[in-house]
Amino acid sequence: MPTLSPRARLLAATLVLVALVAVLLVLLWPRNLANDGPLGVPGALPEAPDDAEVLLAVGDTGSCDGTADDAVADLASQLPGPIALLGDLAYPDGTADEFRDCFGGAWGELRDRLRPAPGNHEYNTAAAAPYFDWFGSVAGEPGQGWYSYDLGAWHVVALNSNCGDVGCEAGGAQAAWLAADLAEHAPTPDRCLLAYWHHPRYSSGRHGSSAAVAGLWEPLVAAGVDVVLNGHDHSYERIAADGARAFVVGTGGRSLYDFDDPPLPATESRHAGSHGLLWLALSEGSYRWEYLPLGETTYTDAGQGDCDGT
C-alpha cells in the first residue's frame, strides 16, 4: 500500500475532524420547539385561518426554581398574537425581584404582547404593587386590575379574581365596571365574547371550583360569553358549563398537579402530564383551539366552536 505524503495525511486528518464537528453540531444544536423532543411540541405548530386573530393563553408561569417557564415562553415566541396571562406570574410572592428575575427572565422579551390578569401569588406582596409596576397601564388601574380590549371580531375582558382584595360581588366596583363594559360590547352572531381571570369557576383540579367568582361568571354567562380562560390549577382542562366553554391552563412552568378527584360532569377533556399553552384562533362568529403541550406526551386537544350570539 502506498505511503501517504505528509500533505495528504494532513488533508485526511482535517476531513475527519470536520466530519466529527458536523456530527457534534447535529447532536448538540438546540432543537426547534416545533419538533418532537424533551422541549418539543409533538407535531407541527398550528396555523390560523386568514380571517382569524390568534390569542395565546397560559397561567402559573414565572419561577426561578426551574426552566419549564422558559420553554413555554420560547414556544410562545414562535407563535403570533397577544398572550393572555392567567395569573400567578412571579413565584412565590410576586415581589419586585421575582418579577424582574423569575418572570422577566423568561417573558421579558415578549413584554409588548402580554395581557395579564393577577393571581393570588401576586397578592402575597401588599396590593400586588410589583405586578402593577411591572406591567404598567396594560394591567388596568393599580388596585383594580380589570380592563378590556378588542381582538378582531372578539371583545376580550380581563378580570381580577382576588375577591378578598378587590371584591367580586354584585354591586361592587368590579361588577359595576363589568356590567357597563358588557352593555357597550354585547355579543352578537358576528361579535363574540371572551373573558379571563385566575381562579376558575369550574375545575376538577387540586384547587377545584371557586364559588367566590360567581359574581364574575354569572353576568358573563347572562351576556352570552363564548370562551372563558383561567389558571390556578396547575393542569389543563376543558369544560362546557352554562353555555360557555371554559379552559383551565395553569401549565406555564410551575410544578404540575395530578388530578385527585374524578372529572366534573361538564369536563370535556383534561391533562396533567405536561407544561404548555393554549392556542386560540378567533374568527368572526367562530373559534378554533389547540392545546400545545411540551415534552414527551401523546395527549392532544383541539377543536372548534361557534359563538351563539345570545
Beta strands, then each sheet from edge to edge (+ up, - down):
strand 1: 53-58
strand 2: 83-85
strand 3: 114-116
strand 4: 147-151
strand 5: 154-158
strand 6: 192-196
strand 7: 227-230
strand 8: 236-241
strand 9: 244-249
strand 10: 267-271
strand 11: 276-283
strand 12: 286-293
strand 13: 302-306
sheet 1: 3+ 2+ 1+ 11- 12+ 13-
sheet 2: 4+ 5- 6- 7- 9- 8+ 10-
end
